[in-house]
């Protein structure tokens, strides 16, 4: 449940934020697929957009699995989910943007403080918090 909530909230936030900047949903989803396919993902139509959705949810479930595993040894992650969830969201943001994306085939964009702040806020409320609260609710 935590991975599903994270995946749905995060992709919804991305579609709203990037959509407000003029990015079409298909292009956004193909951009996720570019992580494994590189620039040719933008020529794949609906198939690569669907792959992007699938990869997005693999990442969301992976992030939830890491928090779940850590919470088995550090019960404070469950007991103080409202504190550690947002911190985890920030950690996931920086892990994705400083390690995963640079190692992937995704398009690299120049650093922007504005986009970093937007991304961190999204990861606090749409990644870390739903994962931590979902694990607190369902994994006791």
C-alpha positions in Angstrom: 0.0 0.0 0.0 2.9 2.4 0.8 4.5 1.9 -2.6 1.2 2.3 -4.4 0.3 5.5 -2.6 3.8 6.9 -3.3 3.6 5.9 -6.9 0.2 7.5 -7.5 0.9 10.7 -5.5 4.3 11.2 -7.0 3.3 10.7 -10.7 0.2 12.9 -10.1 2.3 15.7 -8.7 4.8 15.4 -11.6 2.0 15.5 -14.2 0.5 18.6 -12.5 3.8 20.5 -12.0 5.4 19.7 -15.3 2.0 20.0 -17.1 1.7 23.6 -15.8 5.1 24.2 -17.4 3.9 22.9 -20.7 5.2 19.3 -20.7 2.8 16.8 -22.2 2.0 13.7 -20.1 3.3 11.3 -22.8 6.6 13.1 -22.9 7.0 13.0 -19.1 6.3 9.3 -19.0 8.7 8.6 -21.9 11.3 10.7 -20.0 11.1 8.1 -17.2 11.6 5.3 -19.7 14.6 7.2 -21.0 16.4 6.2 -17.9 16.8 2.7 -19.4 16.2 3.4 -23.1 18.0 6.7 -23.5 16.7 9.3 -26.1 15.1 6.7 -28.3 12.3 6.4 -25.7 10.8 9.6 -27.1 10.2 7.8 -30.4 8.4 4.8 -28.9 4.9 6.3 -28.6 2.5 4.8 -26.1 4.7 1.7 -25.5 7.5 3.7 -24.0 5.1 5.9 -22.0 3.6 2.7 -20.5 7.2 1.5 -19.8 7.8 4.8 -18.0 4.7 4.2 -15.8 5.9 0.7 -15.0 9.4 1.9 -14.1 8.0 4.7 -12.0 6.0 2.2 -9.9 9.0 -0.2 -9.7 11.0 2.7 -8.2 8.1 3.7 -5.8 7.8 0.1 -4.6 11.5 -0.1 -4.2 11.6 3.0 -2.1 8.8 1.6 0.1 10.6 -1.7 0.4 13.8 0.0 1.6 11.9 2.0 4.2 10.0 -1.1 5.3 13.3 -3.1 5.6 15.0 -0.3 7.6 11.9 0.0 9.9 12.2 -3.7 10.9 15.6 -2.9 12.6 14.8 0.8 13.6 11.4 0.9 15.1 11.6 4.6 15.5 10.9 4.9 11.7 7.5 3.5 12.4 7.0 5.1 15.8 7.9 8.6 14.5 6.7 8.2 10.9 5.5 11.9 10.6 9.1 13.0 11.3 11.1 10.3 9.4 8.8 10.1 6.4 9.6 13.6 5.2 13.3 13.1 5.9 13.2 9.9 3.9 11.5 11.7 1.1 14.3 14.3 1.0 16.9 11.4 1.0 15.1 9.7 -1.9 15.0 13.0 -3.8 18.8 13.4 -3.5 19.5 9.8 -4.1 17.5 9.8 -7.3 18.8 13.1 -8.6 22.5 12.8 -7.6 23.0 9.1 -8.1 20.3 7.3 -10.2 19.6 9.9 -12.9 23.2 10.7 -13.6 23.9 7.0 -14.1 20.9 6.5 -16.3 20.1 7.3 -19.9 17.7 10.1 -18.9 18.1 13.6 -20.2 20.3 15.6 -17.9 19.0 19.1 -17.1 21.1 22.0 -15.6 20.7 22.5 -11.9 17.9 24.8 -10.9 17.2 25.9 -7.3 13.5 26.3 -8.1 13.2 22.8 -9.5 15.1 21.4 -6.6 12.8 23.0 -4.1 9.7 21.8 -6.0 11.2 18.3 -6.2 12.0 18.2 -2.5 8.5 19.4 -1.5 7.0 16.8 -3.8 9.2 14.1 -2.3 8.4 15.1 1.3 4.6 14.9 0.8 4.2 12.5 -2.1 7.0 10.0 -1.5 8.4 10.0 2.1 5.3 10.7 4.1 2.9 8.3 2.3 5.6 5.6 2.5 6.2 6.1 6.2 2.5 6.4 7.1 1.6 3.5 5.0 4.2 1.3 6.6 3.1 2.5 10.0 -0.5 1.6 9.2 -0.1 -1.7 7.5 3.2 -3.2 8.5 2.9 -3.5 12.3 
